[in-house]
Amino acid sequence: MPDRTTIVMPELLKAKAVARARQRGISFGELVRQAVEKEVAAPARGKSKKKTGDPFWDNLVTYDDDGPVDLAARHDDYLYGEES
């Protein structure tokens, strides 16, 4: 038997999703299942340096990018051009 899952989403997003499901002639639940199935079948985005568990919950996972290595420490400098 499938598991029942509750999700929280913005009202406008749900309205758009319900409308799309009606347009396709399927239930809202089926639209959500298809979207999740498509997402988990796709290759993962970004390159994880360290995989220790579920990256949604695991704050130890980091990803490669082209941003400055001191962005966290100097974010005001980068955003506002000021010395911190």
C-alpha positions as CSV (number, residue, x, y, z in Angstrom):
1,M,0.0,0.0,0.0
2,P,1.4,3.4,-0.9
3,D,2.5,5.8,1.9
4,R,0.4,8.9,2.4
5,T,2.5,12.1,2.4
6,T,1.6,15.7,3.3
7,I,3.4,18.5,1.6
8,V,3.2,22.2,2.1
9,M,3.3,24.6,-0.9
10,P,2.4,28.1,-1.7
11,E,-1.3,28.6,-2.6
12,L,-0.5,30.0,-6.1
13,L,1.8,27.0,-6.9
14,K,-0.9,24.6,-5.8
15,A,-3.5,26.4,-7.9
16,K,-1.3,26.2,-10.9
17,A,-0.6,22.5,-10.3
18,V,-4.3,21.7,-9.9
19,A,-5.0,23.5,-13.1
20,R,-2.3,21.6,-15.0
21,A,-3.5,18.3,-13.6
22,R,-7.1,19.1,-14.8
23,Q,-5.7,20.2,-18.2
24,R,-3.9,16.8,-18.5
25,G,-6.9,14.9,-17.2
26,I,-5.2,13.5,-14.2
27,S,-5.5,14.0,-10.4
28,F,-3.4,16.5,-8.5
29,G,-1.8,13.5,-6.7
30,E,-0.8,11.8,-10.0
31,L,0.7,15.1,-11.2
32,V,2.8,15.3,-8.0
33,R,3.9,11.6,-8.3
34,Q,4.9,12.1,-11.9
35,A,6.9,15.2,-11.1
36,V,8.7,13.5,-8.2
37,E,9.4,10.4,-10.3
38,K,10.8,12.6,-13.1
39,E,13.0,14.5,-10.6
40,V,14.5,11.4,-8.9
41,A,15.1,9.7,-12.3
42,A,17.2,12.8,-13.5
43,P,20.9,13.0,-12.8
44,A,21.7,14.9,-9.7
45,R,22.6,18.6,-10.1
46,G,25.9,19.9,-8.9
47,K,28.9,17.9,-7.7
48,S,28.8,17.0,-4.1
49,K,32.2,17.1,-2.4
50,K,31.1,15.0,0.6
51,K,28.0,12.8,0.7
52,T,27.1,11.8,4.2
53,G,23.3,11.3,3.9
54,D,20.3,13.0,2.4
55,P,21.5,16.3,1.1
56,F,18.2,17.9,1.8
57,W,18.7,17.4,5.5
58,D,22.4,17.2,5.7
59,N,24.1,20.5,6.2
60,L,27.6,19.0,5.8
61,V,27.2,18.5,2.0
62,T,29.0,21.1,0.0
63,Y,28.8,21.8,-3.8
64,D,31.4,23.1,-6.2
65,D,30.8,26.5,-7.7
66,D,32.6,29.4,-9.3
67,G,31.9,31.9,-6.5
68,P,34.5,33.5,-4.2
69,V,35.9,31.2,-1.5
70,D,35.4,34.0,1.1
71,L,31.7,34.8,0.2
72,A,30.3,33.9,3.7
73,A,32.8,36.1,5.5
74,R,32.7,39.0,3.1
75,H,29.1,38.9,1.8
76,D,28.5,42.6,2.7
77,D,31.5,43.6,0.6
78,Y,30.2,41.6,-2.4
79,L,26.6,42.8,-2.0
80,Y,27.1,46.4,-1.0
81,G,30.8,47.2,-1.9
82,E,31.5,48.1,1.7
83,E,34.3,46.9,4.0
84,S,32.9,44.8,6.8
